[in-house]
Amino acid sequence: MYLEHLSLTDFRSYAQVDLALGPGVTVLVGYNGIGKTNLMEAIGYLATLSSHRVSSDAPLLRFGTERALVRARLVRGTQTTVLELEINAGRANRGRINRSNPVRARDILGICQTVLFAPEDLALVKGDPSNRRRFLDDLLASLVPHHAATRSDYDRVLRQRNALLKSARAGKFTSAHESTLDVWDQHMARAGAELLHARLDLVEQLRPHLARAYAQLTDGSKPADATYRSTLQNQMDDDGVPAPGAPRTTPAGSPEGQDDLRLLSVDQLTECYVQAFAESRKKELERGISLVGPHRDDLELTLGQAPAKGYASHGETWSMCLSLRLASYYVMLDDARTGGSAPILILDDVFAELDVQRRRKLAAIVSGAEQVLVTAAVDADIPEELSGRRVKVIPGGIDE
């Protein structure tokens, strides 16, 4: 799959811009702050309904406007699809597929698939667990769009449950509230089990690709791996951080005595959550917050025997971040072989952050993708392996 045409209206710095694209490598060159990343952000948003730079939609609208439009024409084999996404201030976003009637924004998920590399990816290793959870959930939604609804349902139930727990902490909790909490426990257990089951399966798909990608980018002296930490197995300390020595989910062949949640069905995980909620209720009522669930899980990244966070060097951290993105690309390629689409690769100002060796290795790996979109401040940042069309970005538009 590749993007043939991109059009933006009132998106970020652009009142209107049109960009013609094609398969192969396209490099967008322009000085920092000119708007290159805005173009890449729009493509990424079309794929995931989220920005890699901000957590809300408001900054995506050009200042003083009420809505932004992102239009894209995608080509997959002999099929062409036109996607339109309307980003609104203060109301729900809407989408269109081939100029049909408006649909919910999430109904367009899965049509445009991207893997976006950006300097912000350092947060995947150095940041808090929410960055890694989001990485997993965005990839899940791209592969199986239904999981976007699963996550939305879980977040909705979590908000309701937390509201009840906060009422208890404020001294307003009654027997009627407790009965209501029992109901929310059931809803949250089911939604949480579906989300956890999907994440665990995805991590097992990612692990071999992560190890492969890290070996490709480095000398291979330290194996890279990932382990999903679930609050169903972790004993949490007062800050919601796994306590020292806490058990965790482990891959097949792990030491005896450690349960593997991957062996459990959604129904079994649901029962586990119901039991965990019951056991933690007293503590949750005291604190006024939900302490167990996928919203408090983490993806632990390791290099050799040590956690990447806090132990990896700057170069190793970058290699791990790039490897996570490459692993998601390989997972999407596996999906494409069974009917999905090969993703568009986006490298946004990444090469300026890398040393020469990592630049060349990354370029060699991605150069064979169906479509690669790269941004850079100067041509010198782009390795020779990524020779292709050059597009100059100027204030407010494109210089063809």
N, C-alpha and C positions, 0 to 999 in steps of 0.2 A: 504494500500500500504506500502511496505517496500523496503529498499535498500539491495540487496543481495551481491553486490560486487562493490567496488570503486577502480579505478585505476587512478593514476596521473602521468603525465610525464612532467617534467620541470615546475611544478607548485610550486611557492614560494620556499621553502627550499628543495623540493623533486626532485631529478633527476628522480627517479622512485619509486613508492610505490604501493602496492596492499593490500587492506583491505577487508577481507571477513566479512560479517555481516549477521544478521538474525533478525527475529521479536523479540519483547520484548525489554528488557533494555540491552544496551551495554555501559560500562563505559571505556573511554580511559584515562589512568593514565600516567602522566609523568611530570617532573619538568617544571617550567615556561620557555618559550622560546624554547621548544623542537620541536614544530611543531604540537601540538594537534589542535590548532585553525585553522591552514592551512587546515587540513582535513575537518573540519566543514565548513570553508569558501568555499571550493570547492563545497560541496554539496549545500550550500545555493546559490552559484552563478549559479549552474545548474538549480535551481528552478526559480530564479528571474533575471538572467543576470546582477546582480550587487552584489557588496561586501558590507558587513556590516562594513568593516573597512576602505576602501579607496574609493575615488570617481572616480578613473580612473583604466584602466586595466593594465597599465605598471607594477605596483608593483607585479602583480600576476605571471608574468613570472620570472622564475629563472634567476638570474643575468647573463647576457651574452648570453641569448638565444633569439630567435626570435618568438617562439610560445610555448604555453603550451597546453596540452591535458587533458581533464577530461572525463573519461569513467565511466558509471554506468549501472548496471543491476538492473532493478526495477521489482518487482513482485506485481501484483494486481490480487487477486483471482487466477485463473489458467493461467493468461496471463503474459508473461515475455516480457519486453521491454528493449532494449539496447540503451542508449543515448550516443552520443559522442559530445563533444564541443571543438572546436579548437579556442583558444584565441590567436590572432595575434597582433604583434607589427606593428602599422602603416597601417593596413588594416582591412577590415571587418572580424568579427568573423564568423565562420561557424559551422553548426551542422549536425549531422547525426542521423537518427532514424532507428534502426535495420539494420545498415550498408548499408543503401540505399545511393543514390546520395546525395551530400552535399546540404543543405538548408540554408536559412538565420537563424541566431542564434535565432531570436525571434519566428521562427516556432516551436521550441521545448518547448516554454513556456506552462505551464499547465500540462505537463506530469509528471514531478517530482514536488511534492508540499511539502513544508517544512514550519515549524514555528520555527524560530531561536531566542532563548533567549541569550543575551550577555551583558557584562558590558556596551557596547556602547549604550544600550537601554536607559540609563539615559538621553540621548539627546532628547528622545521623550517627556520628560517633561521639562527638564531644557534648552534644546537647542532652536534654532530659528525655525520659522514655516516650513522651508524647510524640516526638519527632519520628521515632522508630515505629510506633504504632500507626502513625499516619502513613508512613512508607508502605507498610503492609496493607493497610486498608485501601489506599489509592490503587495499589497493584491488584488487589482483589476485585475492586470495582471495574477495573479495565478488563480483567479476564472474565469475570462473571458479574455483569451489571446488577444482578439481583442483590448482591452483597452490599450495594450502596443503600438499598432499602433496609436491609438487616441492620446496618450500622445506625441509620436514621431512627429506626424503631427502638434500638437499644438506648440511644441518647435521649429519646423522648421519655422512655420509662425511667431512666436514671434521674432525669430532672424531677419527675414526679415523686420518685422515692426519696430523693434528697430533700425535697420540700417537706415531706412528712417527718423525716428525721430532724430537720431543723426546727420544726414545730415542737417536737419532743424536747429538744435541748432548751427551748425557750419556756418550757414548763406548760405547754398547751396540749400535751399528748394525752389522749383519752382511750378508753377501750374501743371506741368506734374507729379511732385512728389506727389502732393496732390491727383491727380486722382488715382495714383498707391496706395496711402495710403487707399483710399476708397475701393479698391479691397481687400487689405490685411485685412481691417477691417471686410469685409464679411467672408473671410476665417477663420480669428481668432475667430470671433463670433460663427461660426458653430462648429469649433473644441473645443472651450472653453465651449460651451453649452453642448456638448456631454460628455466632461470630468466632468463638474460640475454636470450634471444630475447623472452620475455614482457614483461620490463621495457622493452626498447627499443620494442616495439610500443605499450605503454601510454604511455610518455613522448610518443610522436608523437600519440597521441590527446589527451593533456593539453595540449600546447603551445598550440594555438589557443584552447582554453577558458581557459587561464591568462592569455593576453594579453587576451582579452575581459573576464574577471572583473576584472583589475587596472584596465582602462580604465573599467569601470563604477564602481569604488570610488574612483577618483582623477580628476584632471583630464586624465589620459591623456598627460601630457607626457613620460613615460618608459615605453617599451614593456617589458613583462615577458616573460621567456623562461626556458626550462629546457633544459639539455643534459646528457645522460648521459655520465659519465666512466667508462670501463672500464679495468681493469688489463690488458686485452689490448692496449690502445694506449698506456697511460700508462707511462712509465718512472718507477718508484717510487724515492723517496729512502729513507734509512735509517729514517724514521719512518712509512713507508707513505703518505706524502702525495705527490700528483703534483708532480714536479719542475718548476721554472720553465721555461716554454716547451714542456712536454710536449704531444704531439698528443692529440686527444680525438675522440670521435665527433661528427659534425656533421650538420646537416640537409641535405637535398637542396639543391643550388645552392651548396655551400660551396666554398672555394678548392681548386684542383687539388692533388693530392698528399696529401690527407687521406682515409683510408679511411672508409667508412661501414659499420659493422657491421650496420646494419639490412638491408643487401642480402644478407647471408649466411643460409643455412638453419641449422637446428639441427645437422645433420650437419657442416656446414662450421665452425660455431662450436666443435663438439666437437673437431675436428682442430686448430683454433687453440689451444684450451686444452691439448691434449696436447703440442703443440709448445712452448707457453709454460711448461708445467711442466718440460719437459726443459731448457729454457734457463735456468730459475731454480733448478734443483735444487741446485746447489752452494751458492748463497746461502741457500736454504731449510734445507739441512742444517746450515749454520753457525749459523743463527738459531733453528732448531727450531720454525718456524711457516710456514704456507702464505702466500705473498706474492701469489699471483695467484688471482683468482676474484671472483664477485659479492659475496662478503662484505667486499671491500675497495673496492668501487665507490662512486661518489657521484653525486648529482644536483645539478649546479651551477645555481643560480638567479641570473639577472642582471636588472638594471634599467638600461635604456639600454646603455651599453658596460661597465658596472662590475658586479662580483659583488655580489649583495645582502648577503652575509655580510661584515661589516666596513666596508661603504660606505653601506648604507641607513640613513636616519634611523629613529628609533623609530616614527614614523608610517608610514613606507614599509615597515618590517619587518612591522608589523601588517597593512598592506594586502596584502603578499605572502603572509603566512600565510593570511589569509582567502581570498585568490585561489586558493591551492592547494586549499583545501577546496571552494570554489565550483567549481573546475575538475573535481574528482572528482565533485561533484554533477552537473555537466553531462554528464560521461562516463557516469554511471549513467543519466541520462535518455535518452541516446542508446541505451544498452543496453535500457532499458525499451521503447523503440519497436520493438525486434526480439524482444520476448518476455520481457524481464527485468521488474524491479519498480522503480518510482520510490522512491527512498530516503526514510526518515524523517530530517528535519533536526533536529539537536540543537544548541542554542546555550547552552552552559553558562557562565554568568557572564562572557560575552564583552562585553556592552554596557558594563559598568562600566569596561572597559579602553579604550574608544574615545571619541574626541571626538564632538561632536554631529553633525557632518557625516557621519562614517563610520557612525555609528549609523543615521542615516536612510537612507543609501544601501544599507547591508546589509539593513536591514529591508524596504526596497522590493523588493530582489532576491528575498528568501526568502519573502515573504508569500504568494506564489501557490502554494507547495508544498502537496502533499496533506496533509501533517502537519508541523507545526513545534512542537517542544518547547523552551521557553526557561526558564532559571532566572535569578533576580535577587534581590538582597538587599532592594531596595525597588522599588516600582512606578515611581518616577521614572526609573529606568534604562532602562525599556522605551519605545521610540519609539511614537508614535501609530499608525504604519503596522502595528504588530503588535497590534492590538486583538483580543481573544479571551477565552476562558475563563481565569479566575484560580483557582489552587489554593494554599491556604496550607499550607506545610510546618511542622509543629511537632515538638518532640522525640519521636522514636520513631514518627512516623506522619504522617497527613494530616488536616487539619481541613476537612471538606467543608462 
